[in-house]
Amino acid sequence: MQEKFIQYIAAELNLSQDQTDIARYGLHSFIGTLLALLAVLPLSAAAGILPEAMAVFFVGMSYRKLSGGAHCHTLLRCLTVGTFVTISLAWLGKAAAPVVMSAYLLIIFPSLLAAAAAYFYAPADVPQKPITSPTHRTFLRRFSFLYVFLWFISGNYLWLSQNHTLLHLYIAGNLSLLWQSFLLTPPGYKLIALLSLLFSPNRITATKN
């Protein structure tokens, strides 16, 4: 159905092959994000970690759009691994918040690690969606740094204002930022391949040399 819809739009709008590929990826990304959200919502609500899960989900999703990173070859594997990681990080964030909230360095340190990962690896593409345009690569790289910088500023503001409610969620978001930053690195690509193998018997294509 998705492919038929894309072909219909391409024919109606007289899109080139490159434009059709961009539209296909955009639709695939939108459907994947929607399905992931629908999977995380009931599970996190049942586990009592809905606010933390939403912080993990939206921080990771938004930063991923800019920085790229490892992902599984099929939508089902991405949904399975992504849901598992989101729930796990949300639970960990909720458990760690009472300890981390009182330590300023633990609040800001993830942003520094994310900046280092972005410097060396962002944007990180995959064979399924290579970044071929130098202009686009520069754009994604700059906005990856901007995202991390604004996140760092937000953490400092929340610390100075001692807004414990938002700091609690910020800590969960920090874990998501660290995870997404890790997925930019070669070890991150290898881990995603292993997780894909764990959740699927099929051959894994999410690898990076």
Secondary structure as UniProt FT lines:
FT   HELIX           2..13
FT   HELIX           17..47
FT   HELIX           50..67
FT   HELIX           75..100
FT   TURN            101..102
FT   HELIX           104..121
FT   TURN            127..128
FT   HELIX           134..161
FT   HELIX           164..182
FT   TURN            183..184
FT   HELIX           186..199
//
